[in-house]
């Protein structure tokens, strides 16, 4: 089967175009942890400085981070999450939980995040309308893009 010239319209693909590059989500992780300065980010992420600078610029341009000067001489900046950036934090927590379940044993997890209630965070996706936990078998996709079905593009 030949690939279509126009792939499926998709918010997942659109989101990955913004945060899917190597190191982008790790930048957001560090900024959400409170590590907001370039040297801290380089140290904690391990990204080459030029690539990290590019990722930071793209995240600022996308409205996920803001850049604020904290020193004039020499000029230095720190990065803070915008509301859009903070809305990605549950995604990070869900990715971390998946990694803890499938890539690490319970006793060798690299980090534990506690909720303000004092318990370890165990993120769960729920339906806003009914409050039920989201399970694959309860989902029905309804494509909204013209010319597309769940199976793919409709015949022209």
C-alpha positions in Angstrom: 0.0 0.0 0.0 1.4 3.4 -1.0 1.8 6.1 1.6 -0.5 9.0 1.2 1.0 12.4 0.4 -1.0 14.0 3.3 -0.9 12.0 6.5 -3.9 11.9 8.9 -4.6 15.2 10.6 -3.8 14.6 14.2 -3.3 16.6 17.4 -0.8 14.0 18.6 1.3 14.6 15.5 0.9 18.4 15.9 2.0 18.2 19.6 5.0 16.0 18.7 6.0 18.6 16.1 6.4 21.0 19.0 7.7 18.8 21.9 8.8 15.5 20.2 12.4 16.4 19.4 15.1 14.8 21.4 15.6 16.6 24.8 12.5 18.8 24.5 10.4 16.9 27.1 13.5 16.6 29.3 13.9 20.4 29.2 10.3 20.7 30.4 10.9 18.1 33.1 13.9 20.1 34.5 12.1 23.4 34.3 9.1 21.9 36.1 11.5 20.6 38.8 12.7 24.2 39.3 16.0 23.9 37.3 15.6 27.0 35.1 19.1 28.1 34.2 21.0 27.0 31.1 24.0 25.4 33.0 21.6 23.4 35.2 19.8 22.2 32.2 23.0 21.2 30.4 24.2 19.3 33.5 20.9 17.5 34.3 19.9 16.6 30.7 23.3 15.9 29.2 22.4 17.6 25.9 25.1 19.3 23.8 24.9 23.0 24.5 24.0 24.0 20.9 21.2 21.5 20.7 19.9 22.6 24.1 19.9 26.2 23.0 17.9 25.3 19.9 15.4 23.3 21.9 14.9 26.2 24.4 14.4 28.7 21.6 11.7 26.4 20.0 9.9 25.9 23.3 9.9 29.6 23.9 8.7 30.3 20.4 5.9 27.7 20.8 4.7 29.4 24.0 5.6 26.5 26.3 8.4 28.3 28.1 9.1 32.0 28.9 12.7 33.4 29.0 13.6 35.9 31.7 16.8 37.7 32.3 18.3 37.2 35.7 21.6 38.9 35.1 22.6 41.8 32.9 26.4 41.5 33.0 26.9 38.9 31.8 23.5 38.6 30.3 21.9 35.3 31.5 18.4 33.9 31.3 16.2 31.5 33.1 13.3 29.6 31.7 9.9 29.1 33.3 6.9 27.1 32.1 3.9 29.0 30.7 0.4 27.7 31.4 0.7 25.6 28.2 3.9 24.2 29.6 2.3 23.4 33.0 -0.5 21.6 31.2 2.1 19.2 29.8 3.3 18.2 33.3 0.6 15.5 33.7 1.9 14.0 30.4 5.4 13.9 31.9 4.0 12.2 35.1 2.2 9.6 33.0 5.3 8.9 30.9 7.3 8.5 34.1 4.7 6.1 35.6 4.8 4.0 32.4 8.6 3.9 32.5 8.5 2.9 36.2 6.1 0.0 35.4 7.7 -1.3 32.2 11.4 -0.3 32.4 12.3 -0.3 36.1 11.8 -2.6 39.0 9.9 -1.0 41.9 13.1 -0.7 43.9 15.2 1.0 41.2 13.1 3.8 40.1 15.1 7.0 39.4 12.6 9.4 41.0 9.4 9.3 43.0 7.0 12.2 42.9 4.7 12.9 45.9 1.4 14.6 45.7 0.5 17.3 48.2 -1.6 14.8 50.1 1.7 13.1 51.1 1.3 10.0 49.0 3.3 8.9 46.0 1.7 10.2 42.8 0.0 7.5 40.7 -1.4 9.4 37.6 -4.6 8.1 36.2 -6.4 9.4 33.1 -10.1 9.9 33.9 -13.1 11.0 31.9 -14.0 14.6 32.9 -17.8 13.9 32.4 -18.2 10.7 34.4 -15.0 10.4 36.4 -14.4 6.8 35.2 -10.8 5.7 34.6 -10.1 5.7 30.9 -9.6 2.2 29.4 -8.8 1.3 25.8 -12.0 -0.8 25.4 -14.2 2.1 26.4 -12.9 4.5 23.7 -14.4 5.2 20.3 -12.5 7.4 17.9 -14.6 9.8 15.7 -12.5 11.4 13.1 -13.5 15.1 12.5 -11.2 15.9 9.6 -13.0 15.9 6.3 -12.2 12.9 4.1 -10.9 10.7 7.0 -12.3 7.6 8.7 -10.7 5.6 11.5 -9.2 3.3 8.8 -7.7 6.1 6.8 -8.6 8.5 4.0 -11.9 8.1 2.2 -11.8 7.3 -1.5 -11.6 10.4 -3.7 
